[in-house]
Amino acid sequence: MRAADFVGRRPPTYEPEPTAWPPADPGGLEDLVPDTVLDGARYGAMTLRATSLRGDSARFRGEPRRDALLTARFGTGEDALLLVAMASGARAAEGAHRAAREICEWIGGAVGRSHARLAEDIHAGRRDELKSGLHRLTDRTYGRLRVRATALGLSPSEYTAGLRCLLLPADVRCRTRVVFFGVGGGGLFRLRDGAWQDLDPEPRAPEAAGELAPGRADAVGGYDPTDRITVDLGIPTPGTTPVIDPDEVPSEPFRFRASIARPGDALLLCTAGLADPLRGEPELSVRLAERWAREEPPGLAEFLADAQLRVKGYADDRSACAVWEV
């Protein structure tokens, strides 16, 4: 059966399919961004699906996709390290799609050059060294983005992007299965026993926006303060060291989480374009839980259909990566 076109009481305002392409410069065709990208892989018991697609609003207005997605493998065999990086350019900013693409490429290059040490830290469980190293790489990447903004005659706040990344060791014997790091909004969710748990380390005020205090069920699942993911790894509240530090740019904390997965888990990393409706529309979280808690992970086409389930009032670009342990 074909996936439903939308969830919620009313259909979205825009059409469900792309209507207009962005304008093209004959001298800069390398700057064109496809409407949708899709990727996947399987390593042992781990299955990955990743996609980035233009939002309904951008499709209607003929604007480029501001989200960028990078998937890469560094190394070979059991020493390989997988990277998924996604970024969202600043809304209504000129060149937002370029900033998102560049920050994904630059963090990818930095991780690739350091992948051997990063993989060693992950396998050895050296959490503090891993967090510190990834923080430095992220800080340097944002420094390059600030330099590029200056070269373009723009302020750093006009040429920036939120960044969210996953590092996954290919070795199935590694106890730490997933490492998340990044800067900016979005979502990190775990699907366990058919229910969503919001794992995003971004601090949010209790009781705000319909959310409940820690230790109680939230909009997308239950939160257990004794969860092994926190007890085993000592996950603290996120650091407060700003990565973007010029006065004209709001400070954003560096976010980090190391995760232990168990068979049957699914982890979802996404930009705000999917995280916001997942938190704000219960029917969407229910529908995705039903589809992604099945015995077999979805194929590429199925995952794309699921990821683009639309919700009225949410028309931004969506980037998502789901990881299943089966």
Secondary structure, DSSP 8 states (H G I E B T S, - for coil): ----SEESSS--SS-SS--------TT-GGG---SEEEEEEEETTEEEEEEEE--HHHHHHT----EEEEEEEESSGGG-EEEEEEEEE-TT-TTHHHHHHHHHHHHHHHHHHTHHHHHHHHHHT-HHHHHHHHHHHHHHHHHHHHHHHHHTT--TTTS-EEEEEEEEES-TT-S--EEEEEESS-EEEEEETTEEEE---S---TTGGG---TTS-BTTB---TT-HHHHTTT--S----BSS-STTS---BEEEEEE---TT-EEEEE-HHHHHHHHH-HHHHHHHHHHHTSSS---HHHHHHHHT-EETTB-S-EEEEEEEE-
